[in-house]
Amino acid sequence: MYSLILHPDCEAGPVQSVKASVEPTHSGCQLRFVIRGDITQLSIPGFMPPGRADELWQTTCCEMFWQHEGTSAYREFNLSPSSEWACYDFAGRREGRTNGEVGAMAIAHAHNGEELVLHASIGTDLPVPARVALTAIIETRDGTKQYWSLSFGEGEPDFHDPACRSLKLAGAL
């Protein structure tokens, strides 16, 4: 698992650590996020019927950005503990956004007072080699948000910044 870092502009809060893993498969990938801390202080969306939804990043949400090496286009996946998800295709940095096609998506999560674990199975074409960002937005009950990523670019948190896509993946395992 990879350890995500808290954006330097964010204050420490109830979350002590966020770790994530991605495993490319022949039909997409498997993702796992583990959020540790005082989970009772987080705003966690309630269960919804699985399906596509917009603006999931407005509250606690895990994300992955996938860019085929050598291209400017990339995909953004928003994965909510509610079981809702979103997939967007971009032609370039925040340009040309369209809904991305996904063959299959399954999200499951479990949490207790100390840990929230989110699993996602994404069934869609994800070309390799790729540059990947694993990110999380954590909202507390008082509305404060934290931004976690493998890496950040300069300035305010912006997961669309290519600097966030620091993980290099060579192919399916």
BAFI-3210 file (N, C-alpha, C; in Angstrom, 3 decimals, decimal comma, padded with zeros to 6 digits):
// residues 173
n [1|2|3|4|5|6|7|8|9|10|11|12|13|14|15|16|17|18|19|20|21|22|23|24|25|26|27|28|29|30|31|32|33|34|35|36|37|38|39|40|41|42|43|44|45|46|47|48|49|50|51|52|53|54|55|56|57|58|59|60|61|62|63|64|65|66|67|68|69|70|71|72|73|74|75|76|77|78|79|80|81|82|83|84|85|86|87|88|89|90|91|92|93|94|95|96|97|98|99|100|101|102|103|104|105|106|107|108|109|110|111|112|113|114|115|116|117|118|119|120|121|122|123|124|125|126|127|128|129|130|131|132|133|134|135|136|137|138|139|140|141|142|143|144|145|146|147|148|149|150|151|152|153|154|155|156|157|158|159|160|161|162|163|164|165|166|167|168|169|170|171|172|173]
n.u [000,846|000,367|001,366|-000,543|-000,188|-000,980|-002,223|-000,140|-001,434|-003,586|-005,045|-004,144|-006,272|-008,921|-008,131|-005,483|-003,923|-003,819|-003,970|-003,412|-004,031|-003,502|-004,276|-003,626|-005,634|-006,533|-008,929|-009,382|-009,092|-008,263|-008,972|-008,001|-008,597|-007,516|-008,455|-007,366|-007,966|-009,895|-012,704|-015,326|-015,614|-015,891|-017,606|-019,487|-020,922|-024,237|-025,553|-026,386|-028,264|-026,180|-024,478|-023,979|-023,108|-022,911|-020,637|-019,533|-017,214|-017,708|-017,923|-016,680|-014,675|-013,045|-010,514|-009,268|-006,944|-006,170|-003,799|-002,853|000,411|002,347|000,284|-002,047|-004,576|-006,808|-008,387|-010,789|-011,826|-014,339|-015,070|-017,403|-018,138|-020,827|-021,546|-021,964|-020,633|-018,406|-017,187|-015,021|-013,840|-011,085|-009,713|-007,453|-005,717|-008,241|-009,858|-012,282|-014,203|-016,031|-018,555|-017,158|-017,065|-017,894|-017,525|-018,091|-018,666|-017,966|-018,394|-017,463|-017,641|-016,400|-016,559|-015,323|-014,874|-012,216|-011,198|-011,735|-012,454|-012,332|-013,212|-012,838|-013,824|-013,040|-014,195|-013,087|-011,484|-008,197|-005,504|-002,039|001,480|000,956|000,335|-000,573|-002,776|-003,591|-006,020|-007,710|-010,530|-011,408|-013,993|-014,901|-017,260|-017,805|-017,590|-015,071|-012,509|-010,086|-007,316|-005,805|-003,063|-000,820|001,176|001,656|001,195|002,438|000,918|-002,637|-004,669|-005,013|-006,140|-006,128|-003,759|-000,907|001,300|000,317|-000,101|001,876|002,480|003,758|002,627|003,211|001,852|-000,779|-001,160]
n.v [-001,184|002,278|005,238|008,085|011,646|014,476|017,530|020,402|022,821|022,089|021,622|019,516|016,837|014,634|012,393|010,206|008,784|007,911|005,325|003,680|001,380|000,118|-002,218|-003,209|-005,032|-007,488|-006,615|-004,072|-002,582|-003,084|-001,405|-000,148|001,642|002,824|004,453|005,865|006,769|008,921|007,925|008,415|011,128|011,880|012,922|010,754|009,606|008,262|004,986|004,490|003,501|001,626|003,353|005,821|009,139|012,679|015,195|013,979|014,475|016,515|015,768|013,260|011,177|008,886|008,843|008,225|008,966|008,369|008,191|007,488|006,783|009,203|010,633|013,415|013,140|011,957|009,911|010,345|008,959|008,925|007,727|006,840|006,223|005,778|004,021|005,069|006,362|008,048|008,681|010,379|011,554|013,380|015,613|017,099|018,924|019,555|019,994|019,539|017,758|014,750|012,262|009,271|006,013|003,044|-000,360|-002,056|-001,605|-001,818|-001,072|-001,284|-000,797|-000,601|000,354|001,290|002,687|003,419|002,982|003,271|001,433|001,212|-000,548|-000,974|-002,205|-001,879|-002,199|-001,618|-000,385|000,364|001,723|000,772|001,532|003,626|006,715|007,388|008,799|008,562|009,538|011,332|012,892|014,137|014,777|016,379|016,178|018,813|020,133|020,757|020,201|017,866|017,206|014,568|012,928|011,057|012,751|016,291|019,228|022,606|025,191|025,563|022,665|020,504|017,994|017,470|018,308|017,386|016,673|015,239|012,724|010,622|007,942|005,258|002,842|-000,254|-002,444|-004,989|-007,230]
n.w [000,000|-000,621|001,015|001,473|001,440|003,461|002,229|002,401|003,101|004,600|007,805|010,566|011,557|012,563|011,082|010,875|009,059|005,564|003,333|000,210|-002,471|-005,767|-008,190|-011,297|-013,595|-016,094|-016,995|-016,026|-012,927|-009,426|-006,459|-003,248|-000,341|002,776|005,559|008,477|011,866|013,987|013,125|013,743|013,698|011,111|008,133|006,585|003,691|003,518|002,618|-000,777|-003,689|-005,857|-008,423|-011,048|-010,143|-009,703|-008,428|-006,154|-004,826|-003,090|-000,485|001,815|-000,079|-002,237|-004,752|-008,088|-010,587|-013,907|-016,354|-019,558|-020,422|-022,121|-023,278|-023,191|-022,325|-019,730|-017,158|-014,606|-011,596|-009,219|-006,087|-003,863|-000,387|-000,228|-002,182|-004,615|-007,724|-010,024|-013,307|-015,320|-018,432|-019,603|-021,977|-021,648|-019,049|-016,941|-019,160|-021,745|-020,575|-020,341|-019,685|-018,684|-020,077|-018,408|-017,920|-015,756|-012,269|-008,895|-005,534|-002,187|001,322|004,686|008,091|011,299|014,539|014,240|011,689|008,211|005,410|001,963|-000,883|-004,355|-007,470|-010,688|-013,879|-016,797|-019,770|-019,135|-020,192|-020,274|-020,406|-017,498|-015,745|-012,499|-010,093|-006,719|-004,551|-001,886|-000,490|002,527|004,657|007,644|010,381|011,071|008,708|007,728|005,331|004,217|002,101|000,527|-001,038|-003,199|-004,047|-004,546|-006,583|-006,860|-004,833|-004,155|-003,223|-005,943|-007,600|-010,282|-011,249|-013,044|-011,483|-009,364|-010,360|-009,777|-009,539|-011,312|-013,511|-015,012|-016,177|-016,361|-013,630]
ca.u [000,000|001,077|000,923|-000,882|000,212|-001,934|-001,774|000,456|-002,346|-004,639|-004,722|-004,319|-007,631|-009,114|-007,514|-004,049|-003,239|-004,592|-003,159|-004,175|-003,359|-004,152|-003,756|-004,176|-006,053|-006,736|-010,204|-009,533|-008,217|-008,796|-008,489|-008,283|-008,227|-007,653|-008,395|-007,261|-008,075|-011,176|-013,672|-016,605|-015,626|-015,972|-018,880|-019,463|-022,224|-025,032|-025,690|-027,286|-028,186|-024,977|-024,680|-023,267|-023,589|-021,971|-020,237|-019,225|-016,046|-018,147|-017,791|-015,690|-014,657|-011,735|-010,422|-008,117|-006,752|-005,416|-003,355|-001,993|001,728|002,586|-000,892|-002,521|-005,899|-006,812|-009,685|-010,969|-012,821|-014,759|-015,594|-018,002|-018,579|-022,265|-021,550|-022,084|-019,358|-018,387|-016,014|-014,960|-012,701|-010,607|-008,783|-006,265|-005,948|-009,561|-010,410|-013,020|-014,767|-017,210|-018,754|-016,402|-017,787|-017,389|-018,218|-018,578|-018,138|-018,476|-017,768|-017,894|-016,848|-016,691|-015,858|-015,567|-014,441|-010,807|-010,750|-012,687|-011,825|-013,146|-012,730|-013,518|-013,450|-013,396|-014,087|-013,063|-010,157|-007,250|-004,275|-000,738|001,881|000,112|000,670|-001,783|-002,903|-004,519|-006,324|-008,892|-011,086|-011,991|-014,766|-015,271|-018,647|-017,958|-017,487|-013,678|-012,058|-008,673|-006,984|-004,716|-002,613|000,546|002,017|000,923|001,907|002,512|-000,319|-003,793|-004,877|-005,615|-005,855|-005,965|-002,378|-000,135|002,240|-000,336|-000,047|003,282|002,634|003,906|002,225|003,703|000,909|-001,615|-000,410]
ca.v [000,000|003,547|006,235|009,384|012,749|015,559|018,759|021,271|023,894|021,514|021,421|018,149|016,592|013,306|011,350|010,065|008,300|007,379|004,467|003,218|000,478|-000,116|-003,404|-003,365|-006,363|-007,540|-005,978|-002,814|-002,554|-003,208|-000,325|-000,249|002,810|002,620|005,727|005,567|007,902|008,949|007,865|008,951|012,569|012,121|012,941|009,623|009,512|007,054|004,077|004,815|002,455|001,783|003,978|007,059|010,367|013,788|016,005|013,131|015,076|017,551|015,201|012,183|010,485|008,435|009,092|007,775|009,603|007,412|008,806|006,639|007,414|009,823|011,361|014,463|012,726|011,141|009,554|010,587|008,118|009,325|006,523|007,248|005,172|005,558|003,056|005,821|006,587|008,861|008,519|011,457|011,593|014,728|015,691|017,723|019,360|020,151|020,375|018,562|016,716|013,983|011,081|008,120|004,740|002,033|-001,623|-002,577|-000,900|-002,311|-000,394|-001,756|-000,185|-000,969|001,258|001,237|003,954|003,714|002,716|003,159|000,749|001,241|-001,401|-000,727|-003,024|-001,113|-002,990|-000,783|-000,344|001,299|001,404|000,890|002,101|004,730|007,538|007,300|009,526|008,028|010,717|011,249|014,090|013,729|015,855|016,123|016,536|020,276|020,663|020,942|019,206|017,568|016,678|013,606|012,434|010,544|013,927|017,498|020,294|023,850|025,936|024,932|021,274|020,325|016,627|017,424|018,676|016,194|016,322|014,257|011,406|010,250|006,496|004,720|001,453|-000,820|-003,348|-005,854|-008,225]
ca.w [000,000|-000,694|001,996|000,927|002,307|003,636|001,584|003,419|003,517|005,441|009,208|011,068|012,042|013,145|010,263|011,133|007,864|004,442|002,473|-000,949|-003,401|-007,051|-008,857|-012,637|-014,000|-017,541|-017,348|-015,302|-011,760|-008,070|-005,598|-001,815|000,457|004,211|006,276|009,910|012,783|014,684|012,028|014,231|013,434|009,671|007,421|005,651|003,031|003,739|001,483|-001,884|-004,708|-006,668|-009,719|-011,377|-009,509|-009,829|-007,274|-005,003|-004,185|-002,143|000,858|001,871|-001,370|-002,696|-006,185|-008,852|-011,892|-014,722|-017,604|-020,382|-020,613|-023,417|-023,754|-022,268|-021,857|-018,516|-016,577|-013,173|-010,943|-007,873|-005,449|-002,601|000,531|-000,419|-003,290|-005,862|-008,382|-011,237|-014,170|-016,302|-019,339|-019,898|-023,101|-021,078|-017,668|-016,732|-020,455|-022,527|-019,709|-020,736|-018,851|-019,163|-020,117|-017,489|-018,135|-014,477|-011,096|-007,610|-004,401|-000,869|002,384|006,066|008,999|012,728|015,108|013,992|010,328|007,108|004,285|000,752|-001,978|-005,628|-008,610|-011,883|-015,102|-017,993|-020,382|-018,537|-020,914|-019,620|-019,128|-017,045|-014,579|-011,690|-008,823|-005,732|-003,757|-001,030|000,152|003,802|005,291|009,031|010,701|011,131|007,355|007,327|004,353|004,061|000,782|000,625|-002,338|-003,235|-004,214|-004,935|-007,263|-006,094|-004,620|-003,532|-003,647|-007,267|-008,002|-011,734|-011,538|-013,414|-010,408|-008,486|-010,997|-009,588|-009,544|-012,666|-013,623|-016,259|-016,821|-015,526|-012,862]
c.u [000,884|000,497|000,648|-000,441|-000,889|-001,383|-001,265|-000,440|-003,449|-004,145|-004,924|-005,734|-007,731|-008,489|-006,007|-003,278|-004,253|-003,609|-004,043|-003,338|-004,189|-003,465|-004,401|-004,543|-006,234|-008,029|-010,427|-008,556|-009,010|-008,159|-008,844|-007,760|-008,469|-007,417|-008,403|-007,307|-009,372|-012,286|-015,027|-016,731|-015,781|-017,411|-018,791|-020,841|-022,927|-025,168|-026,729|-027,245|-026,938|-025,305|-023,904|-023,939|-022,510|-021,715|-019,997|-018,070|-016,431|-018,068|-016,769|-015,799|-013,223|-011,705|-009,180|-008,127|-005,800|-005,092|-002,439|-000,719|001,844|001,395|-001,238|-003,893|-005,770|-008,241|-009,660|-012,082|-013,086|-015,491|-016,102|-018,302|-020,078|-022,532|-021,818|-020,690|-019,538|-017,118|-016,088|-013,705|-012,372|-009,622|-007,437|-006,627|-007,231|-010,224|-011,168|-013,641|-016,019|-017,369|-018,000|-017,244|-017,101|-018,211|-018,833|-017,916|-018,782|-017,687|-018,346|-017,043|-017,296|-015,965|-016,245|-015,049|-013,034|-010,360|-011,935|-011,930|-012,801|-012,454|-013,518|-012,943|-013,968|-013,143|-014,211|-011,643|-009,318|-005,881|-003,021|000,337|001,059|000,757|-000,625|-001,666|-003,929|-004,751|-007,555|-009,252|-011,783|-012,703|-015,108|-016,708|-018,868|-017,772|-016,067|-013,286|-010,544|-008,477|-005,715|-004,359|-001,221|001,546|001,129|001,825|001,938|001,120|-001,399|-003,942|-005,597|-005,230|-005,707|-004,546|-001,602|000,865|001,641|-000,247|001,393|003,532|002,696|003,560|002,596|002,688|000,127|-000,749|-000,920]
c.v [001,237|004,499|007,547|010,439|013,797|016,814|019,721|022,420|023,397|021,360|019,954|018,026|015,195|012,163|011,357|009,605|007,847|006,567|003,962|002,251|000,371|-001,310|-003,498|-004,821|-006,348|-006,845|-004,663|-002,740|-002,776|-002,092|-000,614|001,014|002,479|003,961|005,405|006,857|007,791|009,056|008,431|010,443|012,906|012,167|011,858|009,504|008,197|006,237|004,589|003,645|002,675|002,414|005,264|008,241|011,429|014,440|015,194|013,706|016,179|017,071|014,061|011,294|010,067|008,568|008,452|008,523|008,708|008,063|007,848|007,413|007,976|010,561|012,462|014,111|011,885|010,889|009,867|009,672|008,666|008,137|006,880|006,053|004,882|004,430|003,747|006,072|007,528|008,529|009,601|011,291|013,052|014,657|016,253|018,208|020,183|020,610|019,218|017,444|016,091|012,834|009,918|006,862|003,736|000,767|-002,171|-001,791|-001,504|-001,633|-000,980|-001,037|-000,723|000,038|000,956|002,566|004,369|003,574|002,665|002,525|000,756|000,378|-001,024|-001,661|-002,309|-001,980|-002,094|-000,770|000,750|000,998|001,641|000,945|003,338|005,474|007,698|008,186|008,795|009,150|010,480|012,634|013,587|014,934|015,443|016,582|018,048|020,941|020,936|019,837|019,096|016,935|015,841|013,101|011,827|011,687|015,087|018,394|021,516|024,454|025,126|023,491|021,212|018,945|016,469|017,799|017,409|015,758|015,300|012,840|010,886|008,749|006,001|003,242|000,924|-001,735|-004,164|-006,895|-009,614]
c.w [000,000|000,350|001,280|001,935|002,341|002,974|002,652|003,887|004,445|006,879|009,569|011,624|012,586|012,340|010,498|009,900|006,822|003,603|001,342|-001,771|-004,670|-007,685|-010,232|-012,892|-015,512|-017,962|-016,611|-014,150|-010,476|-007,240|-004,152|-001,149|001,919|004,892|007,756|010,723|013,549|013,647|012,459|013,968|011,952|009,187|006,345|005,014|003,339|002,468|000,493|-002,857|-005,571|-008,016|-009,851|-010,680|-009,641|-008,473|-006,003|-004,190|-003,190|-000,693|000,793|000,624|-001,681|-004,214|-006,788|-010,176|-012,675|-016,058|-018,342|-020,683|-022,021|-024,005|-022,758|-021,706|-020,588|-018,069|-015,092|-012,681|-009,547|-007,275|-004,059|-001,708|000,422|-001,410|-004,628|-006,429|-009,559|-012,007|-015,239|-017,146|-019,624|-021,054|-022,658|-019,685|-017,549|-018,038|-021,089|-021,719|-020,323|-019,747|-019,473|-019,098|-019,190|-017,693|-016,859|-013,344|-009,865|-006,501|-003,125|000,166|003,728|006,943|010,432|013,281|014,742|012,547|009,369|005,954|003,114|-000,297|-003,233|-006,683|-009,851|-013,100|-016,308|-018,529|-019,723|-019,138|-020,069|-020,704|-018,801|-015,889|-013,798|-010,450|-007,970|-004,735|-002,891|-000,527|001,397|004,395|006,715|009,258|010,766|009,772|006,868|006,349|004,376|002,690|000,905|-000,765|-002,204|-003,328|-004,647|-005,765|-006,349|-005,921|-003,937|-004,002|-004,997|-007,767|-009,517|-012,163|-011,898|-012,338|-009,449|-009,048|-010,976|-009,589|-010,989|-012,645|-014,997|-016,945|-015,834|-014,837|-013,151]
res [m|y|s|l|i|l|h|p|d|c|e|a|g|p|v|q|s|v|k|a|s|v|e|p|t|h|s|g|c|q|l|r|f|v|i|r|g|d|i|t|q|l|s|i|p|g|f|m|p|p|g|r|a|d|e|l|w|q|t|t|c|c|e|m|f|w|q|h|e|g|t|s|a|y|r|e|f|n|l|s|p|s|s|e|w|a|c|y|d|f|a|g|r|r|e|g|r|t|n|g|e|v|g|a|m|a|i|a|h|a|h|n|g|e|e|l|v|l|h|a|s|i|g|t|d|l|p|v|p|a|r|v|a|l|t|a|i|i|e|t|r|d|g|t|k|q|y|w|s|l|s|f|g|e|g|e|p|d|f|h|d|p|a|c|r|s|l|k|l|a|g|a|l]
***
